Amino acid sequence: MSAMRIDAVTIFPEYLEPLRHALLGKAIEQGILEVGVHDLRDWATGAHKSVDAPPLGGGPGMVMKPEVWGPALDSIAAGHTGTALTTSAAHRNDKLRHDDVSEVAARPYGESPDVREGEDPNAPLLIVPTPAGVPFTQAQARAWSRESHLVFACGRYEGIDQRVFTDAAKRYRVREVSIGDYVLIGGEVAVLVIAEAVTRLIPGVLGNTESHEEDSFSDGLLEGPSYTKPRVWRGIEAPAVLTSGDHAKVARFRREEALKRTKAVRPELIDAAAAAGQLTDEDRFTLDAREVITELDVLGRVQGGVDKQLRKHLRKAGYLVDAIEWDERGADVCFGPSMLETEFERREGRPSTEPVVKLTIRGRTALPVVEATKAVVAGLPRGVDWYGSTRVV
């Protein structure tokens, strides 16, 4: 795969210095990425090299002039390279990376090229950061990571004369995008955001391909929380499942945490995933289930091994059990257990020989609390008496 080329036009070239640092700098060093920075004032004329003028029709602020931007974009389309950025520091390239050790080939995303009807698919992609643009998304980052030439136009003041982009559409595929519902002083910071989001997805830039394939938004969801060593830090334990060695349970835990975080922070992404058919039955259970506790006083013979059967029964009923506890009630029982014993003696004509035990079940379910209680009772041995209920934690 040939190197991606990025050209950025700005009146503050030094603002784009971060493009040569860290992984982007390493990508430049490895020949995966080429970056050229262009000073817009190189195309300005006059003693003051002015690049802006008052808006037509009046109003506050200044608008960047088309007679400066037009020639600048013409030159870049014709092959002008500007000032080439080099890596900020030499990187070690003699150390095997994750994909090298695992023999995983770097792979591009399968998104279709960002080409609209009537556009030349071989034309460079001109990206214009602006609050008036469409929201920039991870899907765009994936698609643009397959491009061979990106050109960024860094606007300032009240923006760039719109005729610049109407004219540029003859030589470019023009995309006006916004990185959020807020306004910056200029487009340079947005360029850094978009450039990093795109270039990190170019095959070979990251040493572990799976690290970006499991990012937030890559599957339509936010990424769940992350943890590392030590297992206990300042009295706070990392989730035990992460050190269990059970890869299937770890994967399910991470999926559940991603679903919960997305539902809490970006519920519209859950709706979109559901509409696209991307949610499994397990996913829907995770989203709909609540943490509950069922507490029952039970009178009757409860034989050993009932826990396993009860867990299995409740899972089928839609009640996922985290813990089951049995505690024998003492002589100082409250009204509930006494009522059970009294009712047993009235019905059977003799006192019960079995103790009253307290059953506590903690788990998750989407069932109404009354139905959850009924599900527990249905899983108990026949003939037992019970008293209690289920509540949401």
C-alpha positions as CSV (number, residue, x, y, z in Angstrom):
1,M,0.0,0.0,0.0
2,S,1.4,3.4,-1.0
3,A,1.9,6.2,1.6
4,M,-1.0,8.5,2.4
5,R,-0.2,12.1,1.7
6,I,-1.6,14.9,3.9
7,D,-1.4,18.6,2.9
8,A,-2.6,21.3,5.2
9,V,-3.0,25.0,4.4
10,T,-2.9,27.5,7.3
11,I,-1.7,31.0,8.2
12,F,0.0,29.4,11.3
13,P,2.2,26.6,10.0
14,E,3.8,26.1,13.5
15,Y,0.3,25.2,14.8
16,L,0.5,21.9,13.0
17,E,3.8,20.9,14.6
18,P,2.1,18.0,16.6
19,L,1.6,16.1,13.3
20,R,5.2,15.1,13.4
21,H,5.1,13.7,17.0
22,A,4.4,10.3,18.5
23,L,2.8,7.7,16.2
24,L,2.2,10.1,13.4
25,G,5.9,11.0,13.4
26,K,6.8,7.3,13.4
27,A,4.5,6.8,10.5
28,I,6.3,9.5,8.6
29,E,9.6,7.9,9.5
30,Q,8.4,4.5,8.2
31,G,7.2,5.9,5.0
32,I,3.6,5.2,5.7
33,L,2.6,8.9,5.8
34,E,3.8,12.1,4.1
35,V,2.8,15.5,5.5
36,G,3.3,18.9,3.8
37,V,2.4,22.2,5.5
38,H,1.6,25.3,3.4
39,D,1.6,28.9,4.5
40,L,-1.4,30.5,3.0
41,R,0.4,33.9,2.9
42,D,2.7,32.5,0.2
43,W,-0.2,33.1,-2.2
44,A,-1.1,36.5,-0.7
45,T,-0.1,39.7,-2.5
46,G,0.6,43.2,-1.3
47,A,2.9,44.6,1.4
48,H,0.9,43.2,4.2
49,K,0.1,39.8,2.7
50,S,-3.5,40.2,3.7
51,V,-5.7,37.0,3.5
52,D,-9.0,38.4,4.7
53,A,-11.6,41.2,4.0
54,P,-14.9,42.4,5.4
55,P,-18.0,40.3,4.6
56,L,-20.2,41.3,1.7
57,G,-23.5,42.7,3.0
58,G,-21.8,43.9,6.2
59,G,-21.6,42.3,9.6
60,P,-18.9,41.5,12.2
61,G,-15.6,39.8,11.6
62,M,-13.6,39.1,8.5
63,V,-13.8,36.5,5.7
64,M,-10.8,34.8,4.1
65,K,-10.4,35.9,0.5
66,P,-11.0,33.6,-2.5
67,E,-8.2,35.2,-4.5
68,V,-5.7,33.8,-2.0
69,W,-7.3,30.4,-1.3
70,G,-8.0,29.6,-4.9
71,P,-4.4,29.7,-6.1
72,A,-3.2,27.9,-3.0
73,L,-5.6,24.9,-3.6
74,D,-4.8,25.0,-7.4
75,S,-1.1,24.7,-6.6
76,I,-1.5,21.8,-4.2
77,A,-3.8,20.0,-6.7
78,A,-1.0,20.5,-9.3
79,G,1.6,18.8,-7.0
80,H,3.0,21.6,-4.8
81,T,4.4,19.9,-1.7
82,G,5.0,22.7,0.7
83,T,7.2,22.2,3.8
84,A,7.6,18.5,4.4
85,L,7.3,17.5,8.1
86,T,9.9,15.0,9.4
87,T,9.5,12.9,12.6
88,S,10.2,14.9,15.8
89,A,12.5,12.1,17.1
90,A,14.0,8.9,15.9
91,H,12.1,5.8,16.8
92,R,13.3,2.3,17.5
93,N,12.2,0.2,14.6
94,D,14.2,-2.9,15.5
95,K,11.7,-4.2,18.1
96,L,9.0,-6.6,17.0
97,R,5.5,-5.3,17.5
98,H,2.3,-7.2,18.6
99,D,1.2,-7.9,15.0
100,D,4.7,-9.1,14.1
101,V,4.8,-11.5,17.0
102,S,1.3,-12.7,16.4
103,E,1.8,-12.9,12.6
104,V,-1.2,-10.7,12.0
105,A,-1.2,-8.8,8.7
106,A,-2.2,-5.1,8.9
107,R,-5.5,-4.8,7.2
108,P,-7.5,-1.8,5.9
109,Y,-11.1,-1.2,6.7
110,G,-13.7,-2.3,4.2
111,E,-15.6,0.9,4.0
112,S,-16.6,2.0,0.5
113,P,-14.6,5.0,-0.8
114,D,-16.1,8.4,0.0
115,V,-17.1,9.2,-3.6
116,R,-20.4,11.0,-4.5
117,E,-22.2,10.9,-7.8
118,G,-20.3,13.0,-10.4
119,E,-17.1,13.1,-8.5
120,D,-13.7,11.9,-9.8
121,P,-12.7,9.0,-7.4
122,N,-9.0,9.8,-8.0
123,A,-9.4,13.5,-7.0
124,P,-7.8,14.5,-3.6
125,L,-10.2,14.8,-0.7
126,L,-10.4,18.4,0.5
127,I,-11.5,18.5,4.2
128,V,-12.8,21.8,5.5
129,P,-13.3,21.9,9.3
130,T,-16.2,24.2,10.1
131,P,-18.9,24.4,12.7
132,A,-21.4,24.5,9.8
133,G,-20.2,21.1,8.5
134,V,-21.7,17.6,9.1
135,P,-20.5,15.9,12.3
136,F,-17.2,14.0,11.8
137,T,-17.6,10.4,12.8
138,Q,-15.6,7.2,13.2
139,A,-17.1,5.9,10.0
140,Q,-15.6,8.8,8.1
141,A,-12.3,8.2,9.8
142,R,-12.4,4.6,8.6
143,A,-13.3,5.5,5.0
144,W,-10.7,8.3,4.8
145,S,-8.0,6.0,6.1
146,R,-8.1,4.4,2.7
147,E,-7.5,7.6,0.8
148,S,-4.2,8.4,-0.8
149,H,-4.3,12.2,-0.6
150,L,-6.1,14.4,2.0
151,V,-5.9,18.2,1.9
152,F,-7.0,20.3,4.9
153,A,-8.1,23.9,4.6
154,C,-7.6,25.7,7.9
155,G,-10.1,28.6,8.1
156,R,-10.0,31.6,10.4
157,Y,-12.1,34.5,11.3
158,E,-15.7,34.1,10.0
159,G,-14.5,31.3,7.6
160,I,-13.5,31.0,4.0
161,D,-15.4,32.6,1.1
162,Q,-17.9,29.8,0.0
163,R,-17.0,30.3,-3.7
164,V,-13.6,28.7,-2.9
165,F,-15.2,25.3,-2.3
166,T,-17.6,25.7,-5.2
167,D,-14.6,26.2,-7.5
168,A,-12.4,23.6,-5.7
169,A,-15.1,20.9,-6.4
170,K,-13.7,20.9,-10.0
171,R,-10.4,19.4,-8.7
172,Y,-11.3,18.0,-5.3
173,R,-13.9,16.0,-3.5
174,V,-14.9,18.6,-1.0
175,R,-16.1,17.7,2.5
176,E,-17.1,20.3,5.2
177,V,-17.1,18.7,8.6
178,S,-17.5,19.7,12.2
179,I,-15.8,18.1,15.2
180,G,-18.4,19.3,17.7
181,D,-21.1,21.8,18.5
182,Y,-18.8,24.5,19.5
183,V,-16.6,27.2,17.8
184,L,-12.8,27.4,17.8
185,I,-10.6,30.3,16.8
186,G,-9.4,28.5,13.7
187,G,-9.4,25.1,11.9
188,E,-5.9,24.0,13.0
189,V,-7.0,22.2,16.1
190,A,-9.7,20.4,14.2
191,V,-7.2,19.3,11.6
192,L,-5.1,17.8,14.3
193,V,-8.1,15.9,15.7
194,I,-9.2,14.6,12.3
195,A,-5.7,13.8,11.0
196,E,-5.0,11.7,14.1
197,A,-8.3,9.9,14.0
198,V,-7.7,9.0,10.4
199,T,-4.0,8.2,10.3
200,R,-4.1,5.9,13.3
201,L,-6.4,3.6,11.2
202,I,-3.9,3.3,8.3
203,P,-2.7,-0.3,8.2
204,G,0.7,-0.5,9.9
205,V,0.5,2.7,12.0
206,L,-0.6,0.9,15.2
207,G,1.4,-2.1,16.2
208,N,-1.7,-4.0,17.2
209,T,-4.4,-3.9,14.6
210,E,-7.1,-5.2,17.0
211,S,-6.5,-2.1,19.3
212,H,-8.4,0.2,16.9
213,E,-10.8,-2.5,15.6
214,E,-12.2,-2.6,19.2
215,D,-12.3,1.2,19.7
216,S,-15.3,3.2,20.7
217,F,-17.7,3.5,17.8
218,S,-16.0,0.8,15.8
219,D,-19.0,-1.5,16.5
220,G,-21.4,1.3,17.0
221,L,-20.9,1.4,20.8
222,L,-18.7,3.3,23.2
223,E,-15.7,1.3,24.6
224,G,-16.1,0.1,28.2
225,P,-13.8,1.0,31.1
226,S,-10.2,-0.3,31.0
227,Y,-8.1,-1.7,33.8
228,T,-4.4,-2.7,34.3
229,K,-2.1,-3.9,37.1
230,P,-2.1,-3.8,40.1
231,R,-5.3,-5.8,40.6
232,V,-6.0,-3.8,43.8
233,W,-5.1,-0.1,43.9
234,R,-5.9,2.2,46.9
235,G,-8.4,-0.4,48.1
236,I,-10.2,-0.4,44.7
237,E,-10.3,-3.9,43.0
238,A,-10.4,-4.4,39.3
239,P,-13.2,-6.7,38.2
240,A,-12.3,-10.3,39.1
241,V,-13.4,-11.6,35.7
242,L,-10.5,-9.9,34.0
243,T,-8.0,-12.1,35.9
244,S,-10.1,-15.3,35.6
245,G,-8.3,-16.5,32.5
246,D,-11.7,-17.3,30.9
247,H,-11.5,-15.4,27.6
248,A,-15.2,-15.9,26.8
249,K,-16.3,-14.4,30.1
250,V,-13.9,-11.5,29.7
251,A,-15.2,-10.8,26.2
252,R,-18.8,-10.9,27.5
253,F,-18.0,-8.7,30.4
254,R,-16.4,-6.1,28.1
255,R,-19.4,-6.2,25.8
256,E,-21.8,-5.7,28.7
257,E,-19.8,-2.8,30.1
258,A,-19.7,-1.2,26.7
259,L,-23.5,-1.6,26.4
260,K,-24.1,-0.1,29.9
261,R,-21.8,2.9,29.3
262,T,-23.3,3.6,25.9
263,K,-26.9,3.4,27.3
264,A,-26.0,5.8,30.0
265,V,-23.9,8.3,28.0
266,R,-25.1,8.0,24.3
267,P,-28.5,6.3,24.3
268,E,-29.0,7.2,20.6
269,L,-26.2,4.9,19.7
270,I,-28.1,2.0,21.3
271,D,-31.2,2.9,19.2
272,A,-29.1,3.0,16.1
273,A,-27.5,-0.4,16.9
274,A,-30.9,-1.9,17.5
275,A,-32.3,-0.5,14.3
276,A,-29.3,-2.0,12.4
277,G,-29.9,-5.4,13.9
278,Q,-26.5,-5.4,15.8
279,L,-27.9,-6.3,19.2
280,T,-28.1,-10.0,20.3
281,D,-30.6,-11.4,22.8
282,E,-27.8,-11.3,25.4
283,D,-27.3,-7.6,24.6
284,R,-30.9,-6.8,25.0
285,F,-31.0,-8.6,28.4
286,T,-28.0,-6.6,29.5
287,L,-29.7,-3.3,28.5
288,D,-33.1,-4.1,30.0
289,A,-32.1,-6.1,33.1
290,R,-32.0,-4.5,36.6
291,E,-30.1,-5.6,39.6
292,V,-32.5,-7.2,42.1
293,I,-32.6,-9.1,45.4
294,T,-35.1,-11.7,46.2
295,E,-35.6,-12.4,49.9
296,L,-37.8,-15.3,51.0
297,D,-38.4,-17.1,54.3
298,V,-38.8,-20.8,53.4
299,L,-40.3,-23.6,55.5
300,G,-39.9,-27.1,54.2
301,R,-37.3,-29.7,53.2
302,V,-34.6,-28.1,51.0
303,Q,-32.2,-30.8,49.9
304,G,-28.6,-30.3,48.9
305,G,-27.9,-29.5,45.3
306,V,-30.9,-27.2,44.9
307,D,-28.7,-24.2,44.1
308,K,-27.5,-25.6,40.7
309,Q,-31.0,-26.5,39.7
310,L,-32.4,-23.1,40.9
311,R,-29.8,-21.2,38.9
312,K,-30.6,-23.2,35.7
313,H,-34.3,-22.7,36.2
314,L,-34.0,-19.0,36.8
315,R,-31.7,-18.5,33.8
316,K,-34.4,-20.0,31.6
317,A,-36.9,-17.7,33.2
318,G,-34.8,-14.6,32.5
319,Y,-33.3,-14.2,35.9
320,L,-29.5,-14.3,35.9
321,V,-28.3,-15.3,39.3
322,D,-25.1,-13.8,40.8
323,A,-25.3,-15.3,44.3
324,I,-27.5,-17.6,46.4
325,E,-27.4,-17.6,50.2
326,W,-29.3,-19.8,52.7
327,D,-29.4,-18.9,56.4
328,E,-31.2,-20.7,59.1
329,R,-33.4,-18.4,61.1
330,G,-33.0,-18.4,64.9
331,A,-35.6,-18.2,67.6
332,D,-35.7,-14.4,67.4
333,V,-37.5,-14.5,64.0
334,C,-39.9,-11.8,63.1
335,F,-43.6,-12.0,62.3
336,G,-43.1,-13.5,58.8
337,P,-41.5,-16.9,59.8
338,S,-43.8,-17.3,62.8
339,M,-46.7,-16.9,60.4
340,L,-45.3,-19.7,58.2
341,E,-44.9,-22.0,61.1
342,T,-48.4,-21.2,62.4
343,E,-49.9,-21.8,59.0
344,F,-48.1,-25.1,58.6
345,E,-49.3,-26.3,62.0
346,R,-52.9,-25.2,61.2
347,R,-52.8,-27.0,57.8
348,E,-50.9,-30.2,58.9
349,G,-52.2,-30.5,62.5
350,R,-48.6,-30.7,63.8
351,P,-45.6,-28.5,64.2
352,S,-43.0,-28.4,61.4
353,T,-39.9,-30.5,61.9
354,E,-38.0,-28.4,59.4
355,P,-36.3,-25.1,60.3
356,V,-37.3,-21.8,58.7
357,V,-34.4,-20.7,56.4
358,K,-33.9,-17.3,54.7
359,L,-33.2,-17.5,51.0
360,T,-31.4,-14.5,49.4
361,I,-30.8,-14.4,45.7
362,R,-28.9,-11.5,44.1
363,G,-29.0,-11.2,40.3
364,R,-30.3,-9.4,37.2
365,T,-33.6,-9.6,35.4
366,A,-35.9,-7.7,33.1
367,L,-38.9,-9.4,34.7
368,P,-41.3,-7.3,36.8
369,V,-40.5,-7.9,40.5
370,V,-43.6,-9.9,41.1
371,E,-42.8,-12.2,38.2
372,A,-39.2,-12.5,39.4
373,T,-40.5,-13.8,42.8
374,K,-42.8,-16.2,41.1
375,A,-39.9,-17.5,39.0
376,V,-37.9,-18.2,42.2
377,V,-40.8,-19.9,43.9
378,A,-41.4,-22.1,40.9
379,G,-37.8,-23.3,41.1
380,L,-38.0,-24.4,44.8
381,P,-38.8,-28.0,45.8
382,R,-42.5,-28.8,45.8
383,G,-44.4,-28.5,49.1
384,V,-42.4,-25.7,50.7
385,D,-44.0,-22.7,52.3
386,W,-42.6,-19.3,51.6
387,Y,-43.0,-15.7,52.4
388,G,-41.2,-12.7,50.8
389,S,-40.6,-10.6,47.7
390,T,-38.2,-9.2,45.2
391,R,-36.9,-5.6,45.1
392,V,-34.8,-3.6,42.7
393,V,-31.4,-2.7,44.2
